Amino acid sequence: QQGNGHIPYRDSKLTRLLQNSLGGNSVTAAIANVTFSSEHIEATKNTLRFASFTKSVVNKATRNVAVENEKILQDYRRQIADLQRQLSVEQE
């Protein structure tokens, strides 16, 4: 944290909480809650800056696919068999 009370974007607690959502493999929605009260003008400005930043983040979310162990083993066995055939052909 700097001496003037400003917390840089990357060092904020909110950023750490949202770290996996901002720029990760997810669809993200952000809601900015602001007030018109002059007492909280700085907090409102900071919130709007953060909201503006989050608008510019582009995520390319993809569906995670769970692969069963048996399918992985079948693929490995097939690859091993192919490699063994290639080796036996090369050795002949």
C-alpha positions in Angstrom: 0.0 0.0 0.0 1.3 3.4 -0.9 1.5 6.3 1.6 -1.5 8.2 0.3 -4.0 5.4 1.1 -4.3 4.2 -2.6 -4.3 0.5 -3.0 -3.0 -0.5 -6.4 -5.3 -2.8 -8.4 -3.1 -5.8 -8.2 -2.6 -5.5 -4.5 -6.3 -5.1 -3.5 -8.1 -7.7 -1.4 -11.0 -7.6 -3.9 -8.7 -8.4 -6.7 -7.3 -11.4 -4.8 -10.9 -12.6 -4.1 -11.9 -12.3 -7.8 -8.5 -13.5 -9.2 -9.9 -16.7 -10.7 -12.9 -14.9 -12.2 -11.1 -11.9 -13.8 -9.4 -13.3 -16.9 -9.9 -16.9 -15.9 -11.9 -19.7 -17.4 -15.3 -18.4 -16.3 -18.2 -16.1 -17.2 -18.1 -13.1 -14.9 -20.7 -10.5 -14.0 -19.8 -7.5 -11.9 -22.3 -5.2 -10.1 -21.0 -1.8 -8.9 -22.9 -0.3 -5.9 -22.4 3.4 -5.7 -23.9 6.3 -3.8 -24.5 10.0 -4.7 -23.5 11.1 -1.2 -20.7 13.6 -1.2 -19.2 12.0 1.9 -18.3 8.9 -0.2 -17.3 10.5 -3.4 -13.8 8.9 -3.4 -15.2 5.4 -2.7 -17.7 5.9 -5.5 -15.0 7.0 -7.9 -12.8 4.0 -7.0 -15.8 1.6 -7.5 -16.5 3.1 -10.9 -12.9 2.8 -11.9 -12.9 -0.9 -10.9 -16.1 -1.5 -12.7 -14.7 0.2 -15.8 -11.7 -2.0 -15.6 -13.7 -5.2 -15.2 -15.8 -4.2 -18.3 -12.6 -4.4 -20.4 -11.6 -7.9 -19.3 -12.3 -10.5 -22.0 -12.8 -14.1 -21.0 -13.0 -17.1 -23.3 -14.8 -19.5 -21.1 -14.7 -23.1 -22.2 -16.7 -26.0 -20.7 -14.5 -28.3 -18.6 -14.7 -31.9 -19.8 -14.3 -34.7 -17.3 -12.4 -37.6 -18.8 -12.9 -41.0 -17.3 -9.8 -42.9 -16.2 -10.8 -45.9 -18.3 -10.9 -43.8 -21.5 -7.5 -42.4 -20.7 -6.1 -45.9 -20.2 -7.6 -47.1 -23.5 -6.0 -44.2 -25.3 -2.6 -44.9 -23.7 -2.9 -48.6 -24.5 -3.7 -47.8 -28.1 -0.7 -45.4 -28.3 1.6 -48.0 -26.8 0.4 -50.7 -29.3 0.9 -48.3 -32.2 4.4 -47.5 -31.0 5.3 -51.1 -30.5 4.1 -51.9 -34.1 6.3 -49.0 -35.4 9.3 -50.3 -33.4 8.9 -53.9 -34.7 8.6 -52.6 -38.3 11.7 -50.5 -37.9 13.7 -53.4 -36.4 12.9 -55.8 -39.3 
